[in-house]
Every structure is written in structure tokens, then in C-alpha cells.
Amino acid sequence: MIEIEGITKRYDATTVVDDVSMLIEPRTIAVIVGTSGSGKTTLLRMINRLVEPTAGVIKLDGADNRSLPGYELRRSIGYAIQGHGLFPHRTVAQNIATVPVLLGWDKARIKARVDELMTLYQLDPEAFGPRYPHELSGGQQQRVGVARALAAEPHVLLMDEPFGALDPIIRNKAQEDLLAIQKRFGTTIILVTHDMEEAVHMGDKIAVMDAGKLVQYARPAEILAKPASAFVETLVGASEKPFRLLSLGRVRDAVEKGTAEGEAIPGDASQRDALAELLWSGRPALPVKGDDGKPLGRVTVDGLVKRAARPA
Amino acid sequence: MKEAGVKTWLPSLLRLALAVLLVAFVTNPGWFEPLLKPLTENNAPVIYNQGSLLTLTLLHLRTVLIATVAATIVAVALAILVTRPAGVEFLPLSRSLVNIGQTFPPVAVLALAVPAVGFGEKPTLIALFLYGLLPIFENALTGLTTLPANVVEAARGAGMTGWQRLTKVELPLSAPIILGGIRLSVVISLATATIGSTVAAKTLGEVIIAGLLSNNLAFVLQGGLIVAALAVLIYDGLSAIERYTARRMGREAQ
């Protein structure tokens, strides 16, 4: 649980973050969205005290984050940034081991943890461990960056546009990987982005920031349905709203009774993908299959269109 | 392919030949007597005869080494100090101090230092030390202030203390640039050390000065050539170390 209470940051006369309060539930993903200069990165950096607030308190599991020296606090919080910031003079394994080494873990434990994370991120420890960051592709570097942030088993992971430098295909994969890992470790993640698509896709809750103020903090469906201001509405993108709303739902939740012709779509796919497939193939309905491959029913264009409408 | 091959081994071969010649000359200068003979008049000695060239070469190198090590320690320490938040205000002051060290002619330093510390190696060390500070300081400053921002940010975010960031990230990443400064400083000092012999320091300058005093071109030439060969070889050697560290620090692409 992360409690942010009345946090303000001023540089001389400019207020960068203005009296922000929000509560982040444990084991959830909170996404902070906003344009550049909205104060979202500063807010994130005040959680691990890379920036000291002018006023206000941030509590992690009830404890004020100023009760420890800054560097000790930061060792207990994962931190991943855009462009990964890997140490170019250290091998992949040494990079991932950074925080455990600072914490003084013994060698065997560090090696076990590094191997575990590399395997989890589909990087063979034998092959990639001794390599240097510049020998890896962009996507691999990004994975090492996140693995390094997770190395000391932090409860909280802060991410500042971690996928910003990736091409769209690798970005999708990186997002899926992160969601899977978040489920596995139960880490609380706070992610900063300017991409509403990413926010809707990743966030359990979305915090919209504008000019240092927290404009709206709510579940993605609510942000889409009831934007608190014209600014949020613009950020969401009026023409994108129905599709974003659909992207939140799984096909299995939109299943109707009956059968349809053609290849089945998995129940875990998003409703937006199903609608896209329907429109593209010009069919009125698609069969749906479960994880075990058994048919669950079908989805129809009409049914999905109803779901894309503004919720009451 | 064949041409590229020649290009890569030819410089190494030339360097090796130069090194062999240099060692042969300082250990057995007599072998080269016929070559230098035409430069002398009136049956003057061809090879320097008031001391061993080998000893003078080693003493010359020792003087340069001591001065450079001292200059490196002071210049790097100063650069570290002024790049910490607490030391930023000393940046202009240290810059001017180091600049004065460079602009003050070494000859003048010798003249001023002799009354204070006496004749011999000491005034030379002082002059070389002051003269060598600037390149090392400026390079260390460049290295420490042009580190990739997200790497430094990641080091802070991982929970490194200021000292850990300096020793584990900032200094290793600046090492190639700092080495570049040391290389410049060493080459300047190798040449400048010769004037130390005007105040009785044992350097290769002794040979050159003896040649000038007795109008013996052979002496001047042999002293000058040994210093030049040393400078070329040491410059190349340090450049190679620099390239190697740059590769290790992943800075080659920049």
C-alpha cells in the first residue's frame, strides 16, 4: 500500500507537483499519464526520494519514506527507466545483480536470483550472463533493465516510460511480460507514461496529471466513460474511446449462445481484437474457444457494438 | 583483404623496429658511432661520454613518471571535488589555478623553485607537475560531466551511495577520457623534462646541453632522438590502453 498525501514540489516559483493525494492498493498497477511537463515523473521520483518533496508525506506500507536514508530506501524499491540505463562496463549478470550486491547477499543467492530472472525473461543465463549490454538488442536491453529493477525482490516497482524506446511489436511483448511477472510476484507497480493506450492496457487504476495537479484517479473504464475534464477527454481521444473501452474486456465475457462458422478466437483475446477480426472478415459472428480448445459459444458484431457504447 | 592486412601490421612493425633501435642505442651507443661521426668536427667525441645514456634515459623516465603520477592524483582528485554538489563553487577557482600552472613557463618555475628547494631533480619535478595538471584535470572534468544521464540516474535509483556511484560507475566510465589526459601530459613532460638539466637534474637534457655548449651536433641529435623515440612509443602504448578501456567501458560507439 502506497499512500501519497498532499505531496507538493516547488522549484523556486514554479510548482511542478501541486498537492497530489492518492492511494495505491498493494499488488496492483497504477499508471500515471500526462503530457510532458505535467509533473508525472517528478511525482514518481518523490516516491523513492530521487526528488525530495517540498510538502506532504508518502507512506509505504504505513511507514514514512523518510524514515530510512535515501539510498537504503531506494534499494528496497525497484526502479526502471526509459532507455534502461544499463551500466555499459558491466556484464548483463553483473547489471542484474546490482542491488543484491549492494545489499550484501551471498554469492550463491545472487547467482540463483540472476539465473531465475534471466530464465523468466527468456535470456539464457549461460549465453547472455557474460555479455555486455551493447551486445544485446533493444528489446533484450529493456528486459535486462526490468530484471535489474526486480532483482532484490522489491514489493514496489517504479517505472518511468520503460517501454518508450521500443518499437511497437517489442513494446507489446514487453507489456505482456510485465503483466505476467506482476501476477507472479504480486509486485505493486507505478508506471509513468504519456501513452493512453498503454495506460488503459496496463493499469488497474489510471491517474491523469495536468500542470502538476491530479485531475482524475479512477479505473480505466471510468476514465473512458466519465472523463473528469476536457483535458482528460482530449487525452483519451474522443474517436478512440469505444475501442479503448472494448480493449478492456475479454472475449469470454461477451460470449453469446450459439455457433458460428470459421476459425475460433480464444476467450482470453480482447473484445477489440474480436471486433477487428469480425469487421475485417465481414462476418456477423465468430466462434469462441476456451483455454482447453472447447467451444464456449460465439461473439457477434451487434453484441460487441452494444458493449462499446458509453456506459450508463 | 590483403591491403587491410598490410595496414594493420605495418604500424606495429615500425613501432617494434623503433623500440629495438632505441634499446640498442641506449645500451650500445658505440654501434652507431659511424652514423653520427659526420656531425662532429675536430675529432670531438661522437657518443656522449660524461655518463651512461642508459642511466640518463632511466632517470629521465623516472622523473616524468613521478611528476605524472603526482599530477594525476591531484588533478583527478580536484576534478572529483568540483563535480560533487558540495564542490561546484570551487570549479572556477580550480580552473584558474590549473590554468596558471600551464601558462607559467616551466623555465620560470625552475628559476623560482631552485632558491626554495635547491638544484637537482626537485625543481624539475615541481615544474613538470604544474605543467602536467591541466590536460589531466580538463579531461577528468569532461569525463565526469559527460556521463550518460540515464546510467547515472539508474545508479542513484538502484540505491548506490555517492561514493559507490563514484567508484563503481563514474570513474570507470570516465577512465578512457582521463587516460587521454594522462597521455597528453606524459608526452609534454617527456619533452619538457630536458630543461631540468639546466638546474642539474639528471635527464637526457644533459646530453643536449653538453652538445650545445661544446658545439657538438652529434650530442644534440642523440639526446633529442632518444626523447622523441620515447615520446612516440609511450604515446602509442597509452593510446592502445585507452582504446582497450574504451571498449571495455562500452564507450567506443560514442
Boltz contact constraints between the chains, C-beta under 6 A:
constraints:
  - contact:
      token1: [A, 50]
      token2: [B, 156]
      max_distance: 6.0
  - contact:
      token1: [A, 71]
      token2: [B, 159]
      max_distance: 6.0
  - contact:
      token1: [A, 71]
      token2: [B, 161]
      max_distance: 6.0
  - contact:
      token1: [A, 74]
      token2: [B, 157]
      max_distance: 6.0
  - contact:
      token1: [A, 74]
      token2: [B, 159]
      max_distance: 6.0
  - contact:
      token1: [A, 75]
      token2: [B, 159]
      max_distance: 6.0
  - contact:
      token1: [A, 79]
      token2: [B, 157]
      max_distance: 6.0
  - contact:
      token1: [A, 81]
      token2: [B, 150]
      max_distance: 6.0
  - contact:
      token1: [A, 83]
      token2: [B, 150]
      max_distance: 6.0
  - contact:
      token1: [A, 85]
      token2: [B, 150]
      max_distance: 6.0
  - contact:
      token1: [A, 85]
      token2: [B, 151]
      max_distance: 6.0
  - contact:
      token1: [A, 85]
      token2: [B, 153]
      max_distance: 6.0
  - contact:
      token1: [A, 85]
      token2: [B, 154]
      max_distance: 6.0
  - contact:
      token1: [A, 88]
      token2: [B, 250]
      max_distance: 6.0
  - contact:
      token1: [A, 89]
      token2: [B, 172]
      max_distance: 6.0
  - contact:
      token1: [A, 89]
      token2: [B, 249]
      max_distance: 6.0
  - contact:
      token1: [A, 89]
      token2: [B, 250]
      max_distance: 6.0
  - contact:
      token1: [A, 98]
      token2: [B, 158]
      max_distance: 6.0
  - contact:
      token1: [A, 99]
      token2: [B, 158]
      max_distance: 6.0
  - contact:
      token1: [A, 102]
      token2: [B, 159]
      max_distance: 6.0
  - contact:
      token1: [A, 132]
      token2: [B, 250]
      max_distance: 6.0
  - contact:
      token1: [A, 134]
      token2: [B, 250]
      max_distance: 6.0
